[in-house]
Amino acid sequence: MRHVRDRWNLVYAIVVLQGLASAVPWNVFVTESQYLALRVHRPPYRNVVADNFENMNMIVSQVGTLLGFLFYVPCQRWMSINVQVLYPNIVTLVAMVLAAWITMSTWMSGNAFAVITLLSQALIGVTTAMITGGVFVMSAWLPSAYVQGMSLGMGLAGTVVSAISFVTCWLWPAGASHTKTVDEAAPEALSYFVISSVIIAAAIVTYDIFFRQPFVKQHLQPEVLLEWISPACADQHVKVLTALRDCGLSSSAGHSPSDAEQPLLCAASRIERKEQADMPDELSLKQIMQRMMGYNTVAFLNQFVTTAAFPGLTSAICSQWNHAHVAPCHSDTKMGRLSGDLFVPLMFLAFNGGDVLGRLGAGLEPWRSRAPAMSFLVSYQALRGVLLLGLVLCHVVTPSPWQLPHLLRSDLWPLGLTIALGLTNGHGQSMAMMHAPSTLPGGFTRDRCGPILNLAFTVGCMLGSCAAFGITYYFQAGA
């Protein structure tokens, strides 16, 4: 069978775009935490909601994503790919357009804004769960490089948003003596929601283009799908199917086999029975979870360590040249704005840049074609906790004085540790996504692996956020 190439790498680009669109809403809401904090304080508002809105927003988003995966994982086998990707993307687009509208509705009270935003976050959390799992299904139909492409797109979402954040912060007048008001911050916030809406709309349009590509159509043909079932018998099976087609024995032929054709059908039947004996017809959810336990552990540790440090802890670190002792950091210093209000956006850019490099690195040999030992992957992700230990010893500035000593005094420490955190996050996440399908029989890799693996990522993200809250709360205690 003639191999069809991915012309102009169009399919790869679409997979990257789908991954980008799946992650951009969460990154926008994380980056816009400062604007949201300003916005919910417009009277009338409740202090308990407004003062803790950033944490509430993160928790609601992650609970929505977790509930989405808890629904999606057991029900996914009955969902078409449109239900998994296309329709949730449309719902997400509507939610982001609504967010853009309420961003410019500066007359709206803080209470109303908080309610609409939290409901939108819960809805986007559910749709994100389905989109992420569905895009994994789409990419897993193709060679493993396309799964890495999806992972790369998810990393690019953070890089794009953090780059915009850095530029917009840099354009704010250096000599400004006051913090931005709601009216001043609204246009900047609007730009995030507009850009994210355009990205999601592009993903919706290219979704149909994806299935029209000859490269994708070939990988959905029975001959290619059989390679996932038993690679050892792939050549023999394709020969049988080709012979059957040549003899006119397709399901639409509409006639009974002749005596000459009967041996060929018997041979095909024997091959099919042999492969079915080697591969189970069905796996329970429990069996799938057991087979994926190693990679689920890697996924959990990856997100737990990352979210324990980013963005909660890293956003509270100031430059060594910034003499603030309680939040916020001074906007300008004798060393310039990079040591002032641009330092935190620089930290976000450092993390997301490292994250993208890690995802690109996972696509290189030997990681691309061969998974490391599971013991190495688990240890690798667990040892990332050392990076968290280093970050809490940097110049952390919180509303109450930080109780730990400032031992790592050079700005190279927080920047280097943050880059390493992003690098190992992207690399570890891509490794899990690329190689977890190999733990299941071929017929299950496309449909069951992605949702379960992303559920492990979500649980790790939730518990990591709780750990971040505990760290920042405990080490301010007694001040």
N, C-alpha and C positions, 0 to 999 in steps of 0.2 A: 504494500500500500504506500502510495506517494506521501511523503511527509510534507505538510503545509507549514510554512514559516509564519511567524508573527510579524507581518509586514509593518515596517516602520516602528516596531515595538508598540503598536497601538493598543493591543490588549493589555500589555504590561502597564502602559500609561493609564488606562482606564481603571485597572485594579488599584494602582497607586491613588488615583483620584477618589475611588470609592472608600479606601482606607482613610484618606484625608477628610472626606466628608463625614465619616462616622465618628471622628474624634474632635472635629473643630468646635461643636457646640460646648462641650465640657471645657475646652481650653479657653473659649471666649468668656464663659462665666467665671472661671478661676482668675483670669487676667483682669476682669472688670470688677474685682472685689472692692476696690477703692471707691469706684463710682456707686456701686450698689450700697456700700456703707453710708455714703453721703445721701443717697436718694431716699433710703428708708427713714431718715431723720427729719423729713419734711412733715411738719404738723398737719393733722394729728397723727401720732404714732405711739406705739407701746415700747417703753424702754427695754423690757425683757427681750423683745424681738429685735429691735433696732441695734442694741448693743452687742448682740450675739448673732447677727444676721449672716455673717460670713460662714460661721460654723454650721448654722442651721441650713444654709443653702447647700453646703457640701454634703451634709448628712442626708437631706431630702433627695439630692441627686443620686447619691450612692444607694440609698434605700430603694429608690425607683428602679435603678439598674439591677439591683439584686432581685427585686420582685419580678422584673422583666425576665431575667434568666431563670428564676424558679418556675415561671410559667412556660418559658420557651423550651427549656431542655426536655421535659417529658412530652410536650405537645408538638415539637418541631417536625417530627416525622410525618405529620398529617398536614403540614403547611407547604404550600407551593413557594417557589423562590420569589415570586412577586409579593407574597404576604410577608416574607422574611426581609426583603430589601426595599422594593419599590414603594409599597404603601407606607411603611414607616418613614421613609425619606420624605414623602409628601407631607406627612403629619409633622415631622420635624421642621420642614420648611415653613409651614404655617405658623408653628410655635415661634420660630426665629423672627418671622415678619411681625408677629404680635409683640415680641420683645423689642423690636425696633420702634414700633409705634408707641409703646408705653415709655420708652426711653426719652422720646421727645415730648411726651405729655407731662411736662414738669409741673403742671398745676395739680396733678394727682397726689393725694395724701400718701404718707409713708405707709399707713396700714393697708390701703388698697394696692399699692405697688408691691408690698411684701407678699400679700396673698396671691396676686396674679403671677408674680415671679416664682414663688415656691410651687404653685400648681404646674406652671410651665416646666420647671425643672424636674418635677416628678414624672410628667408626661415624656419629656425628652429622655429621661433615664430609662424608661421602659422601651421607647423606640430605639435608643442606642443599643440596648441589649440585643434586640432582634436584628438590627442592621449589622452590628459587629459579627454576630454569628452567621448571618446570611452571606456577608461578603467573604467570610472565611470559607463557606461552602463553595462560592463561586471560584475563589482562587485555588481551592484544593482539587477542583476538577482538572487543573493544569499542573505542569511541573512545579517542583517545590520552590523554584525561584519566584513564582508568582505569589506564593504565600509570603515570602520575604518582601515582595513588592507591596502587599497590603500592609505589612508591618511598617515599612518605610513611610507609607502615606500617613499612617497614624502618628509617626514621629514628626513628620513635616508639619502637621497641624499645630503642634506646640511651637515649632520654630517660626512659622509664619506669624502666629499671633504674638509671640514674644518680641519678634523683630519690629512689628508695628507698634507695640507698646513702648519699646525703647526709642523709636523715632519720634513718636508723638510726645513722649516725656521730654526728649531733648529739644523739641520745638517750643515747649513752654518757656516763656521769657525767663532768662537766668536770674534777673534781678527781682522777680516777683516776690513780694513780701508777705503774701497771704496764700493759703491753700485754695485750690479751685473750688468754686461754688458749683451747685448742681447745674445751673444754666451754662457755666463755662465748660463743665466736663461732659455735658450731654452730647455735643457734636462728635467728640472723640469716641464716646461709647457707641454712638449710632454707627460710626464707620466699621466697628467690629461686627455688629450684627448684619450690616449690609454685605460686607465681604463674605461672611459665613453663609449668608443666604444665597449669594451668587455661587459659591462653591457647591452647596447642596443641590441647587438647581442644575448645575453642570453635571453632577453625579446622576441626577434623575434622567437627564437627556442621554448621557453616554451609557446608561444601563441598557437601553434597547440596542444601541450600537454594538455593545459587547456581544450579545447573542447573535448578531448578524455576521460576525467575523468568521471567515473560513477556518481559522486556527481553532476557534472555540467549537465550531460545529464538528470539526474532525475529532476533537477530544471527547465529544459527547456521542460519537458513533459506537455501536456495540463492539466493534473490533478493538477499539482503544480502551473501552471500559473493561474489556476482558483482561487486559494487561494488569489491571489493579487487582483482579481476582487471583490470578496465578501466573506470575511472570515467567515461571519455568515452562509453562505450557502455552505461553502466549503465541509463539510462532505456529505451533501445531493447530491451535484453536482458530487462528486467523485463516490458515490454509483450508480448514474444514468449512468455515463460513464462506470463504471465497468460492470454494467448489459448490457449495449449496446454492449460492447466488447464480453461478454459471449454469447450474442444472435447472434453474427456475424453481427452486424449492423454498422460496421466501414465503412468509405467512400469507402474502397476498396472491400467491400463485393460483390457488383455487383448484388444484388437482391432486390426486393421490400419487404417491411415489411408485415408479415402475420397479420391476425386479432388478434392473441395473442400478437404480438409485438407492435401493434398500441398504446395501452394505455401507454406503456413505453415511446414511442416516444413523445406522447402528454405531459406526465409529464416532460420530458426533455425540451420540447418546452416551457411549462409554466414557468419553472424555469429560462430558458434563457430570456424569455420576461420580467419577473419580474426584473431580474438583469439589463437588458438593460434599463428598465424604471428608475432604481435607479442611473444608471451611464450614463453620456453623451457619445454618440458615438464619438464625436470629440470635442476638445477644440481648440480655436484659440490661436495664440501665445500671443495675448493681455490678454486673460483669464488666461493662464498659468502664465504669468508675474504677474498678479494681485494676484493669489493664492500664489505665491512664494515671494511676496513683502517683507514680514518680514525677511525671510532667506536671500534674496538678500541684504537687508540692513545690516544684520549681516556680510555677506561676504564682502561687500564694506568697512564697518568700520574696519573689521579685517585687511585687506590688506592696507588700507589707513594709519592707525596708524603705522603698522609695517614698511612699506617702507618709511614713513616719518623719521624714526629713523635708520633703518637697510637696507642696509649696509652703506649708505652715512655718517650719523652722527657718528655711533659707530666706523667706521674705522678711524675717525679723533681724537679719544680720546686716550690720552697717560696716562701713570701711573703718580701718584702724585710725584714719585721719579724722573721722567723725567723732566729735566729743560728746555726743548725746548719750545720756545714761538711761533715759526712759523714752519710749516711743512718742512721736516719730523721730526718725533720724533728721539731722539738720539738712536743709535742702542744698546748702553750699558750704564749702570748706576752703581753706587756704590752698588746697591741692586741686581745686576745681570741682565741677559738678559730678565727675565720675566717682568722687569720694563722697558725694552728697546724694541728691535725689535720683541720680542715674545708676547708683550702685545696685539696688535691688533689681531694676530691669535688666542690668548687665548679668546678674546672677541667673535670672530666668533664661536669658539668651544663652548663657554658658551651659546650663542644664540641657536645654533643648538641642543645642548644637552637638553636645556630647551624645545625646540620645540618638540623633540621626546618624552620627558616625558609627555608633554601636550597631545600629540596624544594618547599615551598609556593610560593616565588617562581618556580620553573620552570613552575608551572601558570598563571602570569599571561601576558598578552600583552606583547610580541610573541613570547616564547619558546614559548608553548603551541602556536601554530599555524605558526610558521616557525622553522626551525633556522638559527642563525648560520652564517657561513662556516666551513668546516672549519679553515682556517688560524687563525681567531680562537679556536676551541675548543681546538686543540692548544696554541697560545701561552698561552692563559688558564690551562690546567692546568699547563703547564711553569713559568710564572712564580710559581705557588704555592710553589715552592722558596724564595722570599724569606722566606716565613713561617717555614720551618724554620730558616733562617739567624738570624732574630730570636730564636727560642725557645732556641737553644743559647747565646745571650748573656744569658739571664735567670739567675735564682738557681737553678741546677741543683745538686742535692745528691745525690751518689751514694756508694756504699760507700767508694770512694777519692776524695780531693779532686778536684773538677772543674778541668781544666787551662785552660779558656777564661775570659777576664775577664768579670766581672759588670757589663756596660755598661748594660743596660736595667734600671734600679733600681726603677722604680715598678711596683706590682702591676698597674697598668692595662696594662702591656706584655704580660705573659703571658696575662692574661685577654682582652685585645683580639685578640692574635694567635691565641689558641685559638678564639675566636668566629669570626674570619675564616677559620680553617682549616676549621671545621665548616660555615660558610655556603657556602664555595666547594666543599667536598666534596659536600654535599647537592645544590647547584644543578647542578654539573657531572655528577654521577652521574645525576640525573633527566633532564638534557638528552640524555645519551647513550641512556638507556633509552627516552625518548619518541620520538626521531627516528631511531635506528638502523634500525628496520623499514623506513623509506622507501628504504633503499639496495637492498632486494631486491624482486623481483616480488611482487605481492600475495599469490599463493598460497603464498609461503614465509614471510611475515612472522610468522605465528603459531607456526610449528613450529621454525624453525631459528635465528632471531635471538637469542632469549633465552639459550639455553645457551651460544652462542658468545660473546656479549657478557659474560656472567657468568664465562666462562673467562678472559677478558682481565682482568676485575676481580680474579679469584683470583690470577693470575700476578703482577699488580701488588702485591697484598697480601702475597704471599710474599716477593718481592724487597724490598719496602719494609720488612718486618720484619727481613730480613737487614741492610738498610742501617741500621736503628735499632740493631740489636745492634752493628754495626761502629762507629757514631758513639759510643755510650755506652762501648764498650770502648776505643776509640782515645783519646778525650779524658780517660780516667782513667789512661792509661799513664804510667809513670814516676813515679807518686805514691809 
